[in-house]
């Protein structure tokens, strides 16, 4: 029998083989750990962006369906649409996923204190009994009639859903560091349309609404929405 045919591995060969296997295992483990960290980073960024994406989609959808509407208040008929640099009120339809389908008065504004505040959306079903308020629903007051922020609305929870869905408040985006509104259109008395920081007491709605929105962790491109043509 040939002795070379049954010769085993030497100690040096075994050491070299183990070293190679160890090096390969180290490289594989390092790659897996790097991949895990990369995946966690992607998930973190995705979570940061998801809130902005949802807010972006909701604002584009509802603003593009804005309805020129009046509503009764204090014995008068007032124009619902009103805009300031950090507050906006308009009328748009909502589907039955909010409780009741139909036209709603929507108010968007920052609430809270400090550099990171919350963007809250409040809604009233466009119905006289809902707008008059009651035990479950606060009285609707036109935003243009208020000198300061939300008033008593800030005392309500941002997750409120009452009157079978006819009134509610929802946190649209948290930790907002920048929220700026601007309006493009022809204001009463002007001859040419332009950008304005406020849109109050006008007989017409603006043509465009621009929203600049950032959180403490993420910026976002400007949201520019064209409002429907008015009769």
C-alpha positions in Angstrom: 0.0 0.0 0.0 1.3 3.5 -0.9 2.0 5.4 2.3 1.5 8.7 0.6 -2.1 7.7 -0.2 -3.0 7.3 3.5 -1.0 10.2 4.8 -3.0 12.6 7.0 -2.8 16.4 7.7 0.1 17.8 9.5 -0.3 20.1 12.5 0.8 23.1 10.4 -1.8 22.4 7.8 -4.5 22.1 10.4 -3.5 25.4 12.0 -3.5 27.1 8.6 -6.9 25.7 7.7 -8.3 26.8 11.1 -6.9 30.3 10.6 -8.5 30.5 7.1 -11.8 29.3 8.5 -11.6 31.8 11.3 -10.9 34.6 8.9 -13.8 33.7 6.7 -16.1 33.5 9.7 -14.9 36.9 10.9 -15.6 38.4 7.5 -19.0 36.9 7.4 -19.9 38.0 10.9 -18.7 41.5 10.2 -20.7 41.6 7.0 -23.9 40.4 8.8 -23.4 43.0 11.5 -22.9 45.8 9.0 -26.0 44.7 7.1 -28.0 44.6 10.3 -26.9 48.2 11.2 -27.7 49.4 7.7 -31.1 47.8 7.9 -31.8 49.5 11.2 -30.6 52.8 9.8 -33.0 52.4 6.8 -35.9 51.6 9.2 -35.1 54.6 11.3 -35.1 56.9 8.4 -38.3 55.3 7.0 -40.1 55.9 10.3 -39.0 59.5 10.3 -40.2 60.0 6.8 -43.5 58.1 7.2 -45.1 60.8 9.3 -44.1 63.5 6.8 -45.3 61.3 3.9 -48.7 60.8 5.5 -49.1 64.5 6.3 -48.0 65.4 2.8 -50.5 63.0 1.2 -53.4 64.1 3.4 -52.8 67.8 2.9 -52.4 67.5 -0.9 -55.6 65.4 -1.1 -57.9 67.5 1.1 -56.6 70.9 -0.1 -57.0 69.9 -3.8 -60.7 69.2 -2.9 -61.3 72.5 -1.1 -64.9 73.7 -1.5 -65.8 77.4 -1.4 -68.3 77.3 1.5 -70.1 79.6 3.9 -71.4 78.7 7.3 -73.7 80.3 9.9 -72.0 82.0 12.9 -73.5 84.4 15.4 -76.5 85.1 13.2 -74.4 85.8 10.1 -73.1 83.9 7.1 -69.3 83.8 7.0 -66.7 82.6 4.5 -65.1 79.5 6.0 -61.7 79.6 4.3 -59.1 81.5 6.3 -55.3 81.3 6.4 -52.5 82.7 8.5 -48.8 82.0 8.6 -49.2 79.0 11.0 -53.0 78.3 10.8 -55.3 77.2 8.1 -59.1 76.5 7.9 -60.9 75.2 4.9 -63.8 72.9 3.9 -63.2 69.5 2.2 -64.9 66.2 2.0 -63.8 63.3 4.2 -64.6 59.6 3.7 -66.5 57.4 6.2 -63.2 56.2 7.7 -63.4 59.2 10.1 -66.9 58.3 11.3 -69.3 60.1 9.0 -68.7 60.9 5.3 -69.4 64.4 4.1 -68.1 67.9 4.1 -66.0 69.0 7.1 -64.6 72.2 8.3 -60.9 71.4 8.8 -58.5 73.5 11.0 -54.8 72.9 10.9 -52.5 74.5 13.4 -49.5 74.0 15.7 -50.1 73.4 19.3 -47.8 73.1 22.3 -44.8 75.1 23.4 -41.0 75.0 22.7 -39.2 74.4 19.5 -40.9 71.1 18.8 -44.7 71.4 18.6 -47.4 69.2 17.3 -49.4 69.7 14.1 -53.1 69.1 15.1 -56.0 68.7 12.7 -59.5 69.5 14.1 -62.7 68.8 12.2 -66.3 69.7 12.5 -69.0 68.1 10.3 -70.5 70.9 8.2 -73.9 70.6 9.9 -75.7 73.4 12.0 -76.2 71.2 15.0 -72.5 70.2 15.1 -71.2 73.8 14.5 -73.4 75.1 17.3 -71.6 72.8 19.7 -72.9 70.9 22.7 -71.8 68.5 25.4 -69.5 66.5 23.1 -68.6 69.1 20.6 -67.1 72.6 21.2 -68.6 75.5 19.5 -67.1 76.3 16.1 -65.8 79.8 15.8 -64.4 81.1 12.5 -60.6 81.2 12.7 -60.7 84.7 11.3 -62.7 85.8 14.3 -60.0 84.7 16.8 -57.2 86.9 17.9 -55.0 84.1 19.2 -54.4 80.4 18.7 -57.0 77.6 19.2 -58.3 79.0 22.5 -60.2 76.3 24.3 -59.3 73.7 21.6 -55.8 73.3 23.0 -57.4 72.0 26.2 -58.8 69.0 24.3 -56.9 65.8 23.6 -55.4 65.4 20.1 -57.0 61.9 19.8 -60.6 63.0 20.4 -63.4 61.5 18.3 -66.9 62.2 19.5 -70.5 62.7 18.2 -70.3 59.5 16.2 -67.3 60.9 14.3 -68.9 64.2 13.5 -66.2 66.0 15.5 -62.6 65.0 16.2 -59.0 66.0 16.7 -56.0 64.0 15.4 -52.2 64.4 15.7 -51.2 64.9 12.1 -47.4 65.2 12.8 -45.4 65.5 16.0 -42.2 67.3 16.8 -42.6 70.0 14.2 -39.9 72.5 14.1 -41.1 74.5 11.1 -44.6 75.1 9.8 -45.1 78.0 7.4 -48.1 78.8 5.2 -48.3 81.1 2.2 -51.1 81.9 -0.2 -51.0 82.9 -3.9 -53.9 84.7 -5.5 -55.7 87.9 -6.1 -56.7 89.7 -2.9 -59.5 92.2 -2.9 -58.3 95.6 -4.1 -55.2 94.3 -6.0 -54.8 94.0 -9.7 -52.2 91.2 -9.9 -52.0 87.9 -8.0 -49.1 87.5 -5.6 -47.9 85.5 -2.6 -49.3 86.5 0.8 -48.6 85.4 4.4 -52.3 85.8 5.4 -55.6 85.2 3.6 -58.3 86.7 5.8 -61.6 88.3 5.0 -61.3 87.7 1.3 -64.2 87.2 -1.1 -62.2 84.6 -3.0 -60.0 81.7 -2.1 -56.3 81.7 -3.2 -55.2 79.8 -6.2 -52.2 78.1 -4.5 -51.3 77.2 -0.9 -47.7 76.6 -0.1 -46.7 74.6 3.1 -43.2 74.5 4.4 -42.9 71.6 6.9 -40.0 70.2 8.9 -39.6 68.1 12.0 -36.8 68.2 14.5 -35.2 65.2 12.7 -36.2 65.6 9.0 -36.8 68.3 6.4 -39.3 68.0 3.5 -39.7 69.7 0.1 -42.3 72.5 -0.1 -45.9 71.3 -0.5 -47.6 73.4 -3.2 -51.3 72.6 -3.8 -53.5 74.2 -6.4 -57.0 74.8 -5.1 -60.0 74.0 -7.4 -61.1 76.7 -9.8 -63.9 78.8 -8.3 -67.1 79.8 -10.1 
